[in-house]
């Protein structure tokens, strides 16, 4: 944000689209869930595309330093270490 002085909101994202199924499978892997994911195909599947426009940050040279997977791993690790279950 050192290079941005606009008044509009700025989306922070990688610019890479991830489906809900891909995210669910990734979360399953990160947390070590060994069960099956069950999809209720009788329900609507929501908005077809959910890609956030992060072009404003890209224009000033910002790019994410960590992958989605690594961010999820770090966040889950922090959660396990800091939240009483």
Buried (B, 14 or more C-beta within 10 A) or exposed (E): EEEEEEEEEBEEBBBEEEEEEEEEEBBBEBEEEEEEEEEEEEEEEEEEEEEEEBEBBEEEEBEBEEEBEEBBBEEBEEEEEEEEE
